[in-house]
Amino acid sequence: MNESEYRMEKRQSDDELHEECGVFGMYDFDGKDVASTIYYGLFALQHRGQESCGIAVSETSGPKGKVTSHKGMGLVNEVFMQDNLEPMRGDIGVGHVRYSTAGASTRENAQPLVLNYVKGTLALAHNGNLINAGELRKDLEYTGAIFQTTIDSEVIAYHIARERLNSKTVEEAVGRACRKIKGAYSLVVMSPRKLIGARDPYGFKPLCIGKRDNAYIIASETCALDTVGATYVRDVLPGETVTITPENGIVSDMSRALPKEQEARCIFEYIYFARPDSHIDGVSVYASRIQAGRFLAMDSPVEADLVVGVPESGNAAALGYSLQSGIPYGTAFVKNGYVGRTFIKPKQSSRESSVKVKLNVLKEAVNGKRVIMIDDSIVRGTTSDRIVKMLRDAGATEVHVRISSPPFLWPCYFGTDVPEREQLIAYNRSIEDIRGIIGADTLGYLGIDRLSEMVDGLPICRGCFNGKYPMEPPVEDIRGDYEQ
């Protein structure tokens, strides 16, 4: 089996949603080394990607353009050891954790990307997915560009470098490049003397700014700021480019911004991807999950003895259901916290036990009880039926499944690993059909009309639920060719 066949089989067997990446940048105006702080920041963002990671740093007072970088396959604490982290000297740097939706999962595709070009150096870390990466890549190739990776982040880096030739500043070049790319992106760019953050005009992916002593940080989530002892300053706004320097602090450019009603944040940051202790655009992820559970209790009530969540993202929604319904909240699942990436799954037969490797049921908690099980989503349904069966095998007399998102009916092209329609369990099936497939006594989903309330009215993308995307999706599914 070749690499692409393995990746496709892995996608088709995996019933979990995956985020694309996490980014973290830091500039210490006092000249202190930032590599170890970036390491801990990436550790806090590990949930956003477990396949590869990397750090690139530079000394702003040293030789212009000298960048030290290290990246590799694996988790942050596997790739970085004291012997490769300690020599990384620099007061400015960027870091990245990555999960690839398809295509090559190789060291070459790990980030940050470091470019040496006529104007100096750039290091770039990107979270998101471009829908016009293919055509931009071809245009560059026909003018002599040679690509080292298969990721669309390199397309962004090339365009920044190209625009820099005709721009007065690197931040102007970043802004010009961002006008050419379409899709979801949150970027952190390191130049020899500046740290730059950019967010797409729709605000698909989160990006925030923090401060610790005399250092500024740009990160995917506020939980990373908390981890390194930084104070939250504000979010990078949709369509905004921020430039951070000792001379000027934070300088904002909002020339790419759209009217607020056109913004379209990915709702799954709140439902599933982000850590519950993060805040995105002023909304608590934990509070939004509690609210989703409350809505489920209001809209899909059922008599039962116990409400439980499928860890981790189902737990807060389960608590919300319990608070609203008055049915006791409990723990039914013990999660093995040491199961990260499951590389070794050579045969379908070995996958059958993969759910039990990750989760086990507390029989004493569910035996003889009517259980309401809350999960964040059902993608293909290949996991939900096993979890329901585990509860029944442990003695649950009834299993009522409630999902804190609407049914998936369309693929996502903007950085969430929602597959093509034919692989989605909800495609061409009624809720009753799905209930029968997963073996639940009843099944209820969160109503699509509840999503906006769940995030205090923030404009969101509902494309994977209703097929109405904030921008025209690509004619062909390009996600397997140019993924982030």
DRENPA-109654 format. One record per residue (C-alpha): residue in one letter; residue number from 1; y, z, x. Coordinates in pm, 1 decimal. Example, Ala and Ser with C-alpha at 12.3 -4.5 7.8 and 13.67 -1.06 7.14 Angstrom:
! DRENPA-109654
residu|num|Y|Z|X
A|1|-450.0|780.0|1230.0
S|2|-106.0|714.0|1367.0
! end
This chain:
! DRENPA-109654
residu|num|Y|Z|X
M|1|0.0|0.0|0.0
N|2|335.4|-100.5|149.4
E|3|653.6|104.9|140.3
S|4|810.8|-60.8|-165.7
E|5|487.3|-41.1|-366.3
Y|6|453.9|328.3|-281.1
R|7|814.0|393.6|-384.1
M|8|766.8|212.8|-716.2
E|9|444.6|402.3|-789.0
K|10|617.1|728.2|-702.4
R|11|901.0|648.6|-943.4
Q|12|661.9|559.6|-1223.0
S|13|459.6|879.5|-1180.7
D|14|754.9|1115.2|-1138.7
D|15|886.1|1259.1|-1465.5
E|16|1179.3|1443.1|-1311.0
L|17|1534.9|1317.5|-1297.2
H|18|1690.3|1287.2|-956.0
E|19|2044.4|1300.8|-834.4
E|20|2148.4|1066.7|-559.5
C|21|2323.8|1273.7|-295.6
G|22|2552.7|1554.1|-193.9
V|23|2853.3|1528.5|39.3
F|24|3043.7|1786.5|242.5
G|25|3342.4|1737.7|474.3
M|26|3549.2|1986.4|672.1
Y|27|3862.2|1985.7|890.1
D|28|3954.4|2305.2|1077.5
F|29|4321.9|2292.5|1173.4
D|30|4268.9|2572.0|1428.7
G|31|4032.0|2350.2|1625.6
K|32|3716.3|2554.8|1558.8
D|33|3375.9|2386.1|1541.8
V|34|3268.1|2289.2|1190.1
A|35|2903.9|2177.9|1234.6
S|36|2743.9|2511.1|1145.4
T|37|2960.8|2546.5|832.8
I|38|2870.1|2192.6|726.1
Y|39|2503.5|2288.5|777.6
Y|40|2534.6|2580.7|535.6
G|41|2733.5|2366.7|294.1
L|42|2454.5|2107.3|289.8
F|43|2202.0|2386.5|242.3
A|44|2388.1|2481.2|-77.5
L|45|2375.2|2115.4|-189.8
Q|46|2006.8|2066.8|-107.4
H|47|1921.4|2034.5|-478.4
R|48|2114.1|1705.6|-483.2
G|49|1881.4|1535.9|-235.5
Q|50|1573.5|1633.5|-35.5
E|51|1469.4|1316.0|146.9
S|52|1713.6|1301.6|436.3
C|53|2030.3|1460.9|568.1
G|54|2283.0|1429.4|846.5
I|55|2601.6|1562.1|1006.8
A|56|2869.0|1381.3|1209.5
V|57|3153.4|1565.4|1389.0
S|58|3445.6|1478.1|1612.5
E|59|3708.8|1661.2|1819.3
T|60|4056.4|1562.7|1703.4
S|61|4206.1|1673.6|2036.3
G|62|3937.9|1502.7|2242.6
P|63|3875.5|1136.2|2327.8
K|64|3972.3|933.2|2022.1
G|65|3668.1|784.6|1855.2
K|66|3399.7|1006.7|2006.6
V|67|3160.2|1110.6|1728.2
T|68|2852.2|1329.8|1767.5
S|69|2595.9|1286.8|1493.4
H|70|2242.9|1384.6|1406.5
K|71|2036.9|1289.0|1101.9
G|72|1675.4|1265.6|999.8
M|73|1414.8|1271.2|726.6
G|74|1349.2|1601.6|555.0
L|75|1526.4|1912.5|431.2
V|76|1836.9|2051.4|601.0
N|77|1647.0|2334.3|769.4
E|78|1381.7|2088.6|890.7
V|79|1620.7|1833.4|1040.9
F|80|1864.5|2079.7|1199.3
M|81|1760.3|2339.5|1453.5
Q|82|1969.3|2547.7|1688.4
D|83|1905.8|2307.8|1976.6
N|84|2053.1|2004.7|1795.6
L|85|2320.9|2185.3|1593.1
E|86|2477.6|2393.1|1871.0
P|87|2583.3|2097.6|2090.9
M|88|2770.3|1937.3|1798.1
R|89|3128.2|2015.0|1898.5
G|90|3411.9|1911.6|1672.9
D|91|3680.7|2045.6|1439.2
I|92|3637.0|1766.6|1183.3
G|93|3311.6|1645.1|1032.0
V|94|3113.3|1517.5|736.2
G|95|2761.2|1589.6|611.8
H|96|2521.4|1443.9|359.5
V|97|2195.8|1513.6|174.1
R|98|2018.2|1217.0|18.8
Y|99|1765.3|1122.5|-243.4
S|100|1688.9|750.2|-277.3
T|101|1611.3|603.1|-618.2
A|102|1404.9|317.6|-476.6
G|103|1367.7|97.6|-170.1
A|104|1331.4|226.7|179.6
S|105|1333.9|598.9|240.0
T|106|1390.3|577.0|613.0
R|107|1594.3|740.3|885.3
E|108|1810.5|426.4|912.1
N|109|1929.3|487.2|555.9
A|110|2017.5|851.3|619.1
Q|111|2385.4|940.3|620.7
P|112|2660.1|992.2|729.1
L|113|2712.6|636.8|848.3
V|114|2911.4|614.0|1172.8
L|115|3102.1|292.0|1244.4
N|116|3271.1|192.7|1567.4
Y|117|3521.6|-85.1|1506.6
V|118|3840.7|-229.9|1650.4
K|119|4062.7|45.9|1508.7
G|120|3839.6|331.6|1621.7
T|121|3561.0|514.7|1437.6
L|122|3471.6|606.8|1083.7
A|123|3205.3|842.1|951.1
L|124|3127.6|812.1|582.3
A|125|2917.4|1005.3|331.2
H|126|2870.9|867.9|-21.3
N|127|2731.3|997.8|-349.1
G|128|2678.4|744.2|-626.7
N|129|2563.6|391.8|-696.0
L|130|2758.6|65.1|-689.8
I|131|2684.6|-208.6|-941.2
N|132|2842.1|-487.7|-733.1
A|133|2694.5|-392.6|-395.0
G|134|2472.8|-701.3|-386.5
E|135|2751.4|-956.0|-423.2
L|136|2980.8|-767.0|-184.0
R|137|2699.0|-751.7|68.5
K|138|2636.5|-1126.5|46.0
D|139|3006.1|-1199.5|94.8
L|140|3007.1|-988.7|409.0
E|141|2685.4|-1143.7|539.6
Y|142|2830.0|-1494.1|500.5
T|143|3122.1|-1391.2|721.2
G|144|2891.1|-1267.1|996.3
A|145|2832.3|-902.7|906.4
I|146|2502.6|-757.6|1028.1
F|147|2367.2|-466.6|825.5
Q|148|2164.7|-182.5|972.6
T|149|2065.8|-26.3|639.7
T|150|1973.6|-120.5|283.0
I|151|2216.8|122.6|119.1
D|152|2536.1|31.2|-60.4
S|153|2723.5|297.8|137.9
E|154|2725.2|59.0|433.7
V|155|2895.8|-201.4|214.7
I|156|3172.1|53.5|145.5
A|157|3204.2|137.9|515.1
Y|158|3233.4|-229.4|612.4
H|159|3504.6|-287.3|353.3
I|160|3702.9|15.1|471.6
A|161|3680.6|-112.1|830.8
R|162|3784.1|-462.1|723.5
E|163|4076.5|-340.5|513.3
R|164|4192.2|-117.9|799.5
L|165|4283.2|-429.0|1000.6
N|166|4558.9|-507.1|749.4
S|167|4656.6|-153.2|648.1
K|168|4908.3|83.9|801.7
T|169|4678.9|384.9|757.5
V|170|4310.5|457.1|713.6
E|171|4373.0|614.5|372.5
E|172|4539.8|290.8|258.7
A|173|4227.5|106.4|377.8
V|174|4004.1|344.6|182.7
G|175|4212.8|286.4|-131.1
R|176|4197.2|-90.7|-89.6
A|177|3822.0|-85.4|-35.5
C|178|3776.8|132.3|-345.8
R|179|3953.3|-131.0|-554.4
K|180|3682.8|-381.9|-459.4
I|181|3379.6|-167.3|-533.7
K|182|3252.0|-105.4|-886.8
G|183|3034.8|180.3|-1000.9
A|184|2999.5|547.7|-923.2
Y|185|3118.7|694.4|-596.4
S|186|3243.4|1014.2|-446.0
L|187|3326.8|958.6|-80.4
V|188|3410.2|1175.4|216.1
V|189|3545.3|979.2|513.6
M|190|3619.6|1112.4|860.7
S|191|3860.5|922.7|1083.3
P|192|3965.6|1050.5|1427.6
R|193|4252.6|1257.5|1284.6
K|194|4206.5|1266.0|906.4
L|195|3961.8|1384.3|641.2
I|196|3968.9|1168.3|327.9
G|197|3805.8|1213.4|-11.4
A|198|3786.6|951.4|-285.3
R|199|3644.8|957.6|-636.9
D|200|3580.5|659.5|-861.4
P|201|3825.1|607.5|-1152.9
Y|202|3565.3|711.1|-1412.3
G|203|3483.4|1037.0|-1232.9
F|204|3106.9|983.4|-1258.5
K|205|3027.7|1211.2|-965.2
P|206|3193.9|1545.6|-889.2
L|207|3411.7|1616.5|-585.0
C|208|3620.2|1925.2|-513.7
I|209|3850.5|2071.3|-249.5
G|210|3826.8|2417.2|-93.6
K|211|4007.3|2617.1|174.7
R|212|3886.0|2880.3|421.0
D|213|4140.4|3033.1|654.6
N|214|4310.4|2733.4|814.0
A|215|4038.1|2482.6|726.9
Y|216|4000.4|2244.8|432.6
I|217|3671.8|2137.8|276.7
I|218|3575.1|1851.1|44.2
A|219|3237.5|1895.8|-127.9
S|220|3026.3|1770.3|-416.9
E|221|3009.6|2111.2|-586.2
T|222|3194.6|2440.5|-589.2
C|223|2870.6|2628.3|-511.4
A|224|2894.7|2485.5|-156.7
L|225|3244.8|2631.8|-123.5
D|226|3117.7|2972.6|-236.1
T|227|2830.2|2958.0|12.9
V|228|3060.8|2910.3|314.0
G|229|3319.6|3162.0|194.2
A|230|3582.5|2907.3|95.6
T|231|3826.6|2937.7|-193.5
Y|232|3828.0|2666.3|-458.5
V|233|4157.0|2475.2|-452.9
R|234|4101.6|2202.7|-714.1
D|235|3887.6|1904.8|-807.6
V|236|3953.9|1560.4|-668.3
L|237|4061.1|1377.7|-984.0
P|238|3893.8|1060.6|-1111.7
G|239|4056.9|766.0|-933.6
E|240|4222.3|988.4|-673.3
T|241|4224.1|954.1|-295.5
V|242|4315.0|1269.5|-100.4
T|243|4408.2|1271.3|268.1
I|244|4394.1|1599.0|460.4
T|245|4586.2|1648.0|788.2
P|246|4744.2|1948.1|967.2
E|247|5087.2|1785.8|935.6
N|248|5086.9|1723.8|562.1
G|249|4803.0|1930.2|413.9
I|250|4664.9|1751.6|105.5
V|251|4831.3|1420.2|19.6
S|252|4728.9|1260.0|-310.3
D|253|4719.5|894.4|-414.2
M|254|4650.2|835.4|-785.1
S|255|4714.3|459.7|-790.1
R|256|4351.4|385.3|-889.6
A|257|4349.3|625.3|-1185.7
L|258|4257.1|512.8|-1537.7
P|259|4391.0|655.7|-1863.6
K|260|4214.7|987.9|-1921.7
E|261|4028.8|864.1|-2230.3
Q|262|3852.1|598.7|-2017.1
E|263|3704.3|854.9|-1776.0
A|264|3327.2|895.5|-1796.2
R|265|3170.8|1186.8|-1612.5
C|266|2794.1|1192.3|-1581.7
I|267|2681.8|1440.5|-1847.5
F|268|2368.9|1518.6|-1646.5
E|269|2572.1|1702.4|-1386.4
Y|270|2618.0|1965.2|-1658.3
I|271|2272.4|1937.2|-1816.2
Y|272|2059.2|1921.8|-1503.6
F|273|2188.1|1815.9|-1161.0
A|274|2453.9|2065.0|-1062.9
R|275|2373.3|2421.0|-969.2
P|276|2449.4|2658.1|-1258.4
D|277|2696.9|2853.3|-1042.6
S|278|2915.2|2542.6|-995.7
H|279|3224.6|2443.9|-1192.3
I|280|3299.4|2072.7|-1238.6
D|281|3644.7|1964.2|-1350.7
G|282|3716.0|2314.1|-1475.2
V|283|3398.1|2351.6|-1680.9
S|284|3126.7|2602.4|-1592.7
V|285|2787.3|2436.0|-1559.1
Y|286|2617.6|2759.6|-1666.1
A|287|2838.8|2795.3|-1975.5
S|288|2773.7|2433.6|-2078.1
R|289|2396.4|2490.0|-2058.8
I|290|2424.9|2809.7|-2262.2
Q|291|2625.1|2612.8|-2519.6
A|292|2362.1|2335.7|-2529.7
G|293|2098.7|2599.1|-2611.2
R|294|2316.3|2744.0|-2885.9
F|295|2357.7|2398.6|-3039.3
L|296|1980.8|2346.8|-3032.5
A|297|1930.5|2674.4|-3216.9
M|298|2187.5|2571.9|-3478.2
D|299|2058.0|2219.8|-3527.4
S|300|1681.1|2261.0|-3466.2
P|301|1586.2|2614.0|-3576.7
V|302|1225.4|2727.4|-3595.9
E|303|1049.6|3061.5|-3648.9
A|304|895.8|3193.7|-3327.8
D|305|834.7|3504.3|-3117.5
L|306|967.4|3397.6|-2777.3
V|307|1213.3|3150.7|-2620.9
V|308|1138.1|3033.3|-2266.7
G|309|1293.8|2782.0|-2031.4
V|310|1128.3|2536.6|-1794.9
P|311|1279.0|2633.2|-1457.6
E|312|1536.8|2595.2|-1337.5
S|313|1775.0|2395.7|-1556.4
G|314|1599.8|2488.4|-1882.8
N|315|1655.9|2860.9|-1831.8
A|316|2024.1|2882.8|-1926.4
A|317|1973.2|2661.2|-2232.8
A|318|1681.4|2884.4|-2335.8
L|319|1904.6|3189.5|-2307.2
G|320|2164.0|3014.3|-2522.5
Y|321|1898.2|2938.0|-2786.1
S|322|1790.1|3301.9|-2781.5
L|323|2146.4|3434.5|-2812.2
Q|324|2214.7|3209.4|-3109.5
S|325|1882.3|3254.5|-3288.6
G|326|1814.0|3619.0|-3213.0
I|327|1462.0|3532.4|-3093.7
P|328|1381.2|3721.7|-2770.1
Y|329|1427.3|3538.0|-2441.2
G|330|1148.9|3569.8|-2187.5
T|331|994.2|3429.5|-1872.8
A|332|683.0|3219.2|-1919.4
F|333|676.5|3023.8|-1594.7
V|334|653.5|3126.5|-1233.3
K|335|792.1|2856.1|-1005.4
N|336|669.0|2801.5|-652.7
G|337|998.1|2793.7|-464.8
Y|338|840.8|2638.6|-158.4
V|339|746.1|2307.6|-320.1
G|340|1024.7|2073.6|-215.1
R|341|938.6|1714.1|-153.1
T|342|580.8|1628.3|-251.2
F|343|509.7|1365.4|11.5
I|344|131.0|1377.7|-13.3
K|345|30.9|1224.6|-343.6
P|346|-200.0|943.2|-240.0
K|347|-401.6|913.3|-560.8
Q|348|-333.3|955.7|-930.4
S|349|-608.3|1217.5|-949.0
S|350|-421.2|1443.6|-708.8
R|351|-102.7|1411.4|-914.4
E|352|-271.3|1565.9|-1214.4
S|353|-244.0|1907.3|-1050.4
S|354|109.6|1859.9|-915.0
V|355|266.9|2034.6|-1215.4
K|356|46.1|2338.8|-1162.9
V|357|138.0|2342.0|-795.4
K|358|502.6|2379.5|-897.5
L|359|461.3|2595.4|-1209.7
N|360|221.1|2856.7|-1335.7
V|361|220.5|3032.5|-1672.6
L|362|245.1|3408.5|-1720.5
K|363|-42.5|3454.4|-1965.0
E|364|62.7|3806.6|-2058.2
A|365|402.4|3676.4|-2171.8
V|366|279.7|3402.1|-2407.5
N|367|-68.0|3503.7|-2522.6
G|368|-81.8|3525.6|-2901.6
K|369|280.9|3421.3|-2945.6
R|370|470.9|3136.4|-3106.5
V|371|672.7|2995.1|-2817.3
I|372|990.0|2783.3|-2811.0
M|373|999.4|2594.1|-2482.9
I|374|1338.0|2457.1|-2369.0
D|375|1357.6|2176.6|-2113.5
D|376|1650.7|1963.6|-2001.6
S|377|1499.0|1619.8|-2068.6
I|378|1188.0|1411.9|-2125.0
V|379|1185.4|1094.0|-1917.3
R|380|837.6|939.4|-1923.8
G|381|661.3|1234.3|-2087.0
T|382|401.2|1266.6|-1813.6
T|383|504.4|1623.3|-1730.7
S|384|591.0|1761.1|-2073.6
D|385|240.3|1717.2|-2214.5
R|386|90.5|1908.8|-1921.6
I|387|336.0|2196.2|-1956.1
V|388|268.3|2222.1|-2330.6
K|389|-104.3|2226.0|-2257.8
M|390|-57.2|2498.8|-1995.7
L|391|113.3|2718.5|-2255.6
R|392|-167.0|2660.0|-2506.5
D|393|-431.9|2730.5|-2243.2
A|394|-251.4|3058.2|-2170.5
G|395|-291.1|3162.1|-2534.7
A|396|29.8|3045.4|-2707.0
T|397|-49.9|3000.1|-3076.7
E|398|235.4|2751.9|-3132.2
V|399|452.6|2553.3|-2889.5
H|400|786.8|2424.9|-3017.8
V|401|970.1|2201.8|-2768.3
R|402|1349.0|2173.9|-2765.7
I|403|1532.7|1940.3|-2526.0
S|404|1890.9|2012.5|-2415.7
S|405|1982.7|1642.9|-2402.1
P|406|1944.5|1348.3|-2641.3
P|407|1651.8|1104.5|-2600.2
F|408|1675.2|859.0|-2309.2
L|409|1688.3|505.9|-2447.4
W|410|1862.2|310.2|-2169.8
P|411|1852.8|302.4|-1788.0
C|412|2133.1|440.0|-1569.8
Y|413|2305.5|220.3|-1309.2
F|414|2547.7|481.2|-1182.5
G|415|2341.2|711.0|-967.0
T|416|2094.4|888.1|-1194.3
D|417|1731.6|788.9|-1159.1
V|418|1673.0|694.0|-1524.1
P|419|1423.1|405.6|-1513.7
E|420|1402.3|79.5|-1708.0
R|421|1359.5|110.7|-2085.2
E|422|989.1|25.8|-2100.4
Q|423|909.4|338.9|-1895.7
L|424|1105.4|574.5|-2120.8
I|425|891.7|767.8|-2368.6
A|426|1166.1|753.5|-2633.8
Y|427|1193.0|373.7|-2619.7
N|428|1055.0|224.3|-2944.8
R|429|912.4|562.6|-3049.6
S|430|1017.0|811.2|-3314.2
I|431|1060.9|1180.0|-3236.7
E|432|741.8|1241.6|-3433.2
D|433|559.1|990.9|-3209.5
I|434|684.4|1171.9|-2897.7
R|435|588.6|1508.9|-3044.9
G|436|233.5|1383.8|-3087.0
I|437|216.7|1244.4|-2734.0
I|438|328.7|1569.0|-2568.4
G|439|118.4|1784.6|-2802.8
A|440|395.2|2008.2|-2938.4
D|441|398.9|2163.0|-3286.2
T|442|760.8|2054.4|-3333.6
L|443|1013.2|1869.2|-3118.5
G|444|1392.4|1865.6|-3132.1
Y|445|1658.3|1704.8|-2912.8
L|446|2024.8|1788.7|-2863.6
G|447|2239.9|1566.1|-3084.8
I|448|2449.3|1308.1|-2899.7
D|449|2753.9|1425.4|-3096.1
R|450|2719.3|1770.4|-2933.1
L|451|2767.2|1645.5|-2574.8
S|452|3145.9|1639.8|-2576.7
E|453|3165.0|1992.1|-2725.3
M|454|2926.5|2111.4|-2457.2
V|455|3179.9|2023.2|-2182.4
D|456|3499.1|2132.3|-2361.1
G|457|3593.7|1778.6|-2462.0
L|458|3588.6|1618.0|-2116.5
P|459|3535.6|1238.4|-2134.3
I|460|3170.0|1166.2|-2048.6
C|461|2927.7|877.8|-2003.9
R|462|2662.5|846.0|-2277.2
G|463|2517.2|515.3|-2154.1
C|464|2159.7|635.3|-2102.7
F|465|2151.4|758.6|-2464.2
N|466|2330.9|483.6|-2657.8
G|467|2352.0|183.6|-2421.4
K|468|2733.1|191.5|-2428.7
Y|469|2834.7|202.6|-2063.7
P|470|3192.4|268.7|-1947.1
M|471|3183.7|-60.8|-1756.1
E|472|2976.1|-375.4|-1789.7
P|473|2632.8|-305.7|-1637.3
P|474|2478.3|-553.6|-1391.5
V|475|2286.7|-846.4|-1540.9
E|476|1992.3|-769.4|-1312.1
D|477|1858.7|-424.3|-1229.4
I|478|1975.1|-406.0|-868.3
R|479|1881.7|-41.5|-815.0
G|480|1568.0|-120.3|-616.2
D|481|1755.0|-339.4|-369.3
Y|482|2081.8|-168.2|-289.2
E|483|2040.6|195.1|-366.8
Q|484|2233.6|498.2|-246.4
! end
